[in-house]
Amino acid sequence: MPPVPVTLNTGINLEGGLAGVSAQMLTQRYAAAGCARRDDFRDLFDHVAIQLEFLGALVERAAGGDADAAAMAREFVDGFVRHWIDPLHDACLRASARSDAARLYASLVDLTHAAIARIF
């Protein structure tokens, strides 16, 4: 978690709250891809970490020749990640004014953005 308040649950950025429509849609996407949240993961389905782990699993399957996974990954990026990545980056930059450590999170978002641009 960033050292200053930056929400990593994307429903806050997308809808202004938790457990809304986007979280339900994410749950459906995960299930459609045959993925389930690990028992040791204690956050909500819209957490950035679980979304990126899911995307990574889809990209790995796509690299193995799974065309459905490739399509799901592209749809996931376009339907979710592209909507929260810039607001998250902006929030991290604002937080970095109060904490140097928050710059790390902005850099991680930059890295995510670059990876997505390269793959998609």
N, C-alpha and C positions, 0 to 999 in steps of 0.2 A: 504494500500500500504506500502511495506517495507520502512524504513526511508532512504535507499540508493537504487540506481538503481538495481532492480531485476524485470525482466518482469514477470508478472503474466498472460500474454497472451501467451499461449503455442505455437502458430504458430511461434513466434519468435524463440523458441528453436527447433521446429521441422522442420521449413522451412526457417527460417531467415527473415520472414516478416509477415505482418498481412493480413487477409482476403484471404488467399491462399486456397489450396486444402483441408488442414485439417479443416479449418473453414467451408468450404462447406460441408465436410463429417459430421462434428458435427451437422450442421443444419439439415441434412438429418436424422441423428440418433435421434435427439430430436423429429423431426416430426413423424418418424416411431413409436416412443414410445408414441405419443400423448401428448408430452410436448411442451410448448411454453415459450419463455422468457417473464418474467413479464414486464409490462410497466414501472415500476420504476427501472428496472435494466439498467444502462446506459453504459455498457461495451460491448465488442464483444463476440460472441458465444464461442470463445476459451479461455475465462478467466477461471482460475482455479476455482473460486468460483462457476460459473455456471455449470462447469463440475462436481464438487463434489456434488452440489445440485441435479443435474440430476441423478448421481450415487446413491445418498441417496434415491431418489424417486423410482428408480428401485429396490434397495435392500428392501425397505419397501414393495413394491408390491410383490416381490419374497417371503418375509416372510409371506405374506398373502396367499401364495399358487399359485401365478401366475408364471407358469413355463416359459412362454415367457419372462417375465421380468427378471427372473434369468438368462436365456440365453443371453439376451441383456446386462445385467450388466457384465457378464463375458467377453463377446465380447468387450464391451466398455473399460473395464480395460485393456484387452490384446491389443486392437487396439489403445488406446490413452494414458491412464494414465501411463502404464508401460514405455512409450516412453518419457514422460516429467518429471516424478517424480525425477529421479536421477539428470538430469541436473538442475532442479529447486533447489534441495537440495544443490548441489554444488555451485550454484550461491548465495544462502542464506549464506552458510558458508564463501564464499569469501567476501561477503558484511559485515559479522559480524566482519571482521578484521577492518572495518572502523566505525562500529556502533554496540555497545552492543545490541541495540534493535533488530537488524537483527537476532540475535540468536533465538528470539521468532519465527520468520518465519521458520527457519531451524527446530525448534522443532515441529512446526505445520506440516511440511512436514514429519518429522519422525513419528508423530502420524498417519498421512494419510497412510504412508507406512505400519505401523504396523496393522492398521485396514484392509487394503487390503490383507495383508498376512494372517490375521486371517480368513477373509471371503472367500477369493479366493485361 
